[in-house]
Amino acid sequence: MARDYYGLLGVSKGASDSEIKRAYRKLARELHPDVNPDEGAQARFQEISAAYEVLSDPEKRRIVDLGGDPLESAAGGGGGFSGFGGLGDVFEAFFGGGTASRGPIGRVRPGSDSLLRMRLDLEECATGVTKQVTVDTAVLCDLCHGKGTHGDSTPVACDTCGGRGEIQTVQRSLLGQVMTSRPCPVCGGVGEVIPNPCNRCAGDGRVRARREISVKIPAGVGDGMRVRLAAQGEVGPGGGPAGDLYVEVHEKPHPVFVREGDDLHCTISVPMVDAALGTTVSVDAILDGPTEITIAAGTQPGSVTTLRGHGMPHLRSGVRGDLHAHIDVVIPSRLDHDDVELLRTFKERSRATAEVRSADGNSGGSHGGGLFSRLRETFTGR
């Protein structure tokens, strides 16, 4: 059964917060290990500390008032061989621990977390957005307010298990007769049954409902990130505290930009003549609208022009990343007679000729850093 936290502190169920605090301080002065080294006093001090922790927390106190124990999940994870199910019962029965009794699980338990996925455009991820979402979840029963009972009726101890929440059976094994414990099939391990359950929730203390929730997505959120909405998940059995709702963001592909962290990348096709002479290109940036990108004269294929501070905002600091424009120089595939003559004239005036470069990037005695030499320096450190 649930622990009597009010009795541990010696206060009534309707005690105020100040009365609970005064009772705890009075007992703590008597039982603190620095004052009272007795082992019994130390154990008592731990009990009253746990009681004060529970009763000073409004949500945990509500669970106690509903007949539950908010610390039971922490206390129920016992050590030893309990994690091995039936085998643990055998070991505890023969090597200590008696019948491995675990006690009732408590009717009031925390609810489960919920997960909702939301698809957002890159623009919405950049600016942040508030959206209304519809959630099908378990909410507190508005008729019994989580008690699970009809009117003023109350739960009673289960006759099958006697309020222990488990039944014990004797089984024969190679080691002889072994007594094992299993959750009670009548009360489900709670130790209590509700003879007169609520007409709306059938004793569960919660009902299924569809509700609208406003979700605020911060600027800078990225694909796969989750936004946590505390206590917006499912209400627990017996009207227990609600879990959390997590909204997982899925970023839609953008037709122009590719995101890499806080940086944005795009590709600009530049005609050969504009790459040689230089030009400007207007790009509709995510947060800045039309933005001019300058293509310097003599820009080579594969060059990257970077605009600092024109990328995505960082999720927490708001500092923006960069916009990287990758230059794709376009060579014309079809030329008319006039175009050919102009290019031939340009070729005659130009001193550049096609040539084969060595692996180190040198040609004709020149010592420029070619692609292969740069790669070699990268991997060998020379």
C-alpha positions in Angstrom: 0.0 0.0 0.0 1.0 3.6 -0.4 3.1 5.1 2.4 1.5 7.5 4.9 3.6 10.6 4.2 1.4 12.8 6.4 1.8 10.4 9.3 5.6 10.3 8.9 5.6 14.1 9.5 2.8 14.0 12.1 0.5 16.4 10.2 -3.1 16.1 9.0 -4.0 15.6 5.4 -5.3 19.2 5.2 -2.1 20.7 6.6 -0.8 23.9 4.9 2.6 24.2 3.3 3.9 26.2 6.3 2.7 23.5 8.7 4.4 20.8 6.7 7.7 22.8 6.7 7.6 23.5 10.4 6.9 19.8 11.2 9.8 18.7 9.0 12.2 21.2 10.5 11.3 20.1 14.0 11.9 16.4 13.3 15.0 17.1 11.3 16.6 18.9 14.2 16.0 15.8 16.4 17.0 13.1 13.8 19.7 14.7 11.7 22.8 12.3 11.6 25.0 15.2 12.9 22.9 15.4 16.0 21.7 11.9 16.5 24.1 9.1 15.3 21.7 6.3 16.2 21.0 4.0 13.1 17.3 4.1 13.8 17.3 7.9 13.9 19.2 8.0 10.6 16.6 5.7 8.9 13.8 7.8 10.3 15.5 11.0 9.0 15.6 9.5 5.5 11.8 8.7 5.8 10.8 12.2 6.9 13.1 13.8 4.2 11.3 11.7 1.6 7.9 12.7 3.0 8.8 16.4 2.9 10.0 16.0 -0.6 6.7 14.6 -1.7 4.4 16.8 0.3 6.2 20.0 -0.6 5.7 19.3 -4.3 2.1 20.1 -5.4 2.0 17.4 -8.1 3.4 14.7 -5.9 1.1 15.7 -3.1 -1.9 15.4 -5.5 -0.9 11.8 -6.3 -0.7 11.0 -2.5 -4.2 12.5 -2.0 -5.5 10.3 -4.8 -4.1 7.2 -3.0 -0.9 6.8 -5.0 2.8 6.9 -4.2 4.9 9.2 -6.4 8.2 7.6 -5.2 7.1 4.0 -5.9 8.6 3.8 -9.4 12.0 4.7 -7.9 11.6 2.3 -5.0 10.3 -0.5 -7.1 13.6 -1.1 -9.1 15.1 -3.4 -6.5 18.4 -5.1 -6.9 19.4 -8.7 -6.6 18.0 -11.2 -9.0 14.6 -9.4 -9.4 15.5 -8.4 -13.0 15.4 -12.1 -14.1 11.6 -12.7 -13.6 10.7 -16.2 -12.5 14.4 -17.2 -12.2 14.8 -14.4 -9.7 12.0 -15.7 -7.6 13.8 -19.1 -7.4 17.1 -17.6 -6.4 15.4 -15.3 -3.8 13.4 -18.2 -2.4 16.4 -20.4 -1.8 19.2 -17.8 -1.2 17.4 -15.1 0.8 14.6 -12.7 0.2 11.8 -15.2 1.1 9.0 -15.0 -1.4 10.3 -12.0 -3.3 7.3 -9.9 -2.4 7.2 -6.6 -4.3 3.9 -5.2 -3.0 1.2 -3.3 -4.9 2.2 -1.1 -7.8 -0.1 1.8 -6.8 -3.2 2.8 -8.7 -1.9 6.3 -9.5 1.0 6.2 -11.9 2.7 8.7 -14.3 1.5 8.9 -17.8 3.5 8.0 -21.0 5.3 10.5 -23.2 3.9 11.2 -26.7 5.6 11.9 -30.0 4.2 14.0 -32.8 6.0 14.7 -36.1 5.7 18.0 -37.9 6.9 18.9 -41.5 8.3 22.4 -41.9 9.6 24.4 -44.8 13.1 25.8 -44.6 11.7 29.3 -44.2 9.7 28.2 -41.2 12.8 26.6 -39.6 14.6 29.8 -40.2 12.1 32.2 -38.7 10.3 30.0 -36.2 6.6 29.3 -36.3 3.7 28.7 -34.0 1.2 26.0 -35.1 -1.9 24.4 -33.8 -1.8 20.6 -33.8 -4.5 18.1 -33.0 -3.5 15.4 -30.5 -5.5 12.2 -29.6 -4.4 11.4 -26.0 -5.6 10.5 -22.5 -6.8 13.4 -20.4 -8.0 13.6 -16.8 -11.6 12.4 -16.4 -13.7 15.5 -15.8 -16.3 13.6 -13.9 -14.3 11.9 -11.2 -11.2 14.1 -11.5 -8.9 11.0 -11.6 -10.4 9.2 -8.6 -12.0 6.5 -10.8 -14.9 6.1 -8.4 -18.5 7.1 -8.7 -19.7 9.8 -6.3 -18.3 9.5 -2.8 -17.4 5.8 -3.1 -13.9 4.7 -2.4 -11.6 1.8 -3.5 -11.4 -1.2 -1.3 -8.7 -3.8 -0.8 -8.7 -6.7 -3.3 -10.1 -9.9 -1.8 -8.1 -12.1 -4.1 -4.6 -10.8 -3.0 -5.6 -9.2 0.3 -4.3 -5.8 -0.8 -0.8 -7.1 -1.6 -1.1 -6.7 -5.3 0.3 -10.1 -6.0 -0.5 -13.7 -5.5 1.9 -16.5 -4.4 1.9 -19.9 -6.0 3.9 -23.0 -5.1 5.6 -24.8 -8.1 7.5 -28.0 -8.3 11.0 -27.8 -9.8 14.3 -29.8 -9.8 15.2 -27.9 -6.7 12.0 -28.9 -4.9 8.9 -26.8 -4.1 9.4 -23.1 -5.0 7.1 -20.3 -4.0 6.8 -17.5 -6.6 4.9 -14.2 -6.7 2.9 -12.9 -9.7 0.7 -9.7 -10.1 -2.9 -10.3 -9.0 -5.1 -11.0 -12.1 -8.1 -9.3 -10.5 -6.7 -6.0 -9.4 -3.7 -6.0 -11.9 -1.2 -5.6 -9.1 -2.7 -2.5 -7.7 -4.0 -4.1 -4.5 -7.3 -2.3 -4.7 -10.5 -2.7 -6.7 -13.3 -0.1 -7.3 -16.7 -1.6 -6.6 -18.5 1.4 -7.9 -16.4 2.8 -10.8 -16.9 6.2 -12.5 -19.5 6.0 -15.3 -17.3 7.9 -17.7 -13.8 6.5 -17.3 -14.7 3.0 -15.9 -12.4 3.5 -13.0 -9.3 4.4 -15.0 -9.3 8.1 -13.9 -8.7 9.2 -17.5 -10.5 9.2 -20.8 -9.4 9.5 -24.5 -10.0 12.9 -26.0 -8.9 15.0 -29.0 -7.5 18.4 -28.2 -5.8 21.3 -29.8 -2.3 22.3 -28.7 -0.3 25.4 -29.7 3.3 24.4 -30.5 5.9 27.1 -30.7 8.9 26.1 -32.9 12.0 28.2 -32.2 14.0 29.8 -35.0 17.0 27.7 -36.1 15.4 24.3 -35.5 16.7 21.6 -37.7 15.7 18.3 -39.2 15.3 15.6 -36.5 15.3 18.0 -33.6 12.6 17.7 -31.0 10.6 20.3 -29.1 9.5 19.3 -25.6 6.2 20.4 -24.2 6.2 19.5 -20.5 3.1 17.7 -19.1 1.3 17.7 -22.5 1.5 14.0 -23.0 -0.9 11.3 -21.7 -2.4 11.5 -18.2 -1.4 8.5 -16.2 -3.6 5.7 -14.8 -5.6 6.9 -11.8 -5.2 10.5 -12.8 -1.4 10.4 -12.5 0.8 13.2 -13.7 0.9 13.6 -17.5 3.9 12.7 -19.5 5.6 15.1 -22.0 4.8 15.7 -25.6 7.7 15.8 -28.0 7.3 17.4 -31.4 9.9 16.1 -33.9 10.7 18.4 -36.8 11.1 17.1 -40.3 12.5 19.7 -42.7 11.2 19.6 -46.3 13.7 19.8 -49.1 14.1 23.3 -50.6 14.2 23.8 -54.4 17.3 26.1 -54.2 19.1 25.8 -50.9 20.8 22.8 -49.2 21.3 23.1 -45.5 24.4 22.1 -43.6 24.1 23.0 -40.0 23.6 26.7 -39.9 25.1 27.2 -43.4 23.2 27.3 -46.7 24.5 26.2 -50.0 23.3 26.9 -53.5 24.6 26.5 -57.0 24.8 29.4 -59.5 25.1 28.8 -63.2 27.3 31.4 -64.8 27.9 31.8 -68.5 31.5 31.5 -69.6 31.7 35.2 -70.7 30.2 36.4 -67.4 32.7 34.3 -65.4 35.5 35.8 -67.4 34.3 39.4 -67.2 32.5 39.4 -63.9 28.9 40.0 -63.1 26.3 40.0 -60.3 23.5 37.6 -59.6 20.4 38.2 -57.4 19.5 35.3 -55.1 16.3 35.3 -53.0 17.9 34.5 -49.6 15.8 32.8 -46.9 15.8 35.6 -44.4 17.1 38.6 -46.4 15.0 38.6 -49.6 16.7 39.5 -52.9 20.5 39.5 -52.3 23.2 40.4 -54.7 26.1 38.0 -55.2 29.2 39.4 -57.0 30.9 37.0 -59.4 34.5 38.4 -59.7 36.1 38.6 -63.1 38.1 35.4 -63.9 36.0 33.2 -61.6 36.9 29.6 -62.2 34.5 26.6 -62.3 33.9 25.1 -58.9 34.7 28.4 -57.1 32.7 29.3 -54.0 31.5 32.7 -53.1 30.6 33.1 -49.4 28.3 35.7 -47.9 28.9 35.9 -44.2 25.9 36.0 -41.9 23.3 35.2 -44.6 22.6 31.6 -43.5 20.4 30.1 -40.8 20.2 31.4 -37.3 21.7 29.3 -34.6 19.1 27.6 -32.4 20.2 29.1 -29.1 22.4 32.1 -29.9 20.7 33.5 -32.9 24.0 34.0 -34.6 23.6 33.3 -38.3 25.6 31.0 -40.5 26.9 31.7 -44.0 25.5 31.4 -47.5 27.9 29.6 -49.9 27.3 30.1 -53.6 29.0 27.3 -55.7 29.8 28.6 -59.2 29.1 26.4 -62.2 30.6 27.9 -65.3 28.5 27.0 -68.3 30.3 26.4 -71.6 28.1 26.9 -74.7 27.5 23.7 -76.6 26.1 25.3 -79.8 27.8 28.3 -81.5 26.8 30.1 -84.7 29.4 31.3 -87.2 29.8 34.8 -85.6 30.4 33.2 -82.2 33.1 30.9 -83.6 34.9 33.7 -85.3 34.9 35.8 -82.1 36.3 32.9 -80.1 39.0 32.2 -82.7 40.0 35.9 -82.6 40.1 35.6 -78.8 42.2 32.5 -79.0 44.7 34.1 -81.3 45.1 37.0 -78.9 45.4 34.7 -75.8 48.7 33.1 -74.9 47.0 30.2 -73.0 47.2 26.7 -74.6 46.0 23.3 -73.6 48.7 21.2 -71.9 49.1 18.1 -69.8 50.0 18.6 -66.1 52.1 16.3 -64.1 50.9 14.8 -60.8 52.6 17.6 -58.8 50.8 20.3 -60.8 53.9 21.4 -62.6 54.1 21.9 -66.4 56.8 23.3 -68.6 59.1 24.0 -65.7 56.5 26.0 -63.8 55.9 25.3 -60.1 52.3 26.0 -59.4 50.3 23.9 -56.8 48.0 21.6 -58.8 45.2 19.5 -57.6 47.3 16.3 -57.1 50.0 18.2 -55.2 47.4 19.8 -52.9 45.9 16.4 -52.2 49.3 14.9 -51.5 50.1 17.8 -49.1 46.8 17.2 -47.3 47.3 13.5 -46.7 51.1 13.4 -46.1 51.5 16.7 -44.4 54.4 17.7 -46.7 
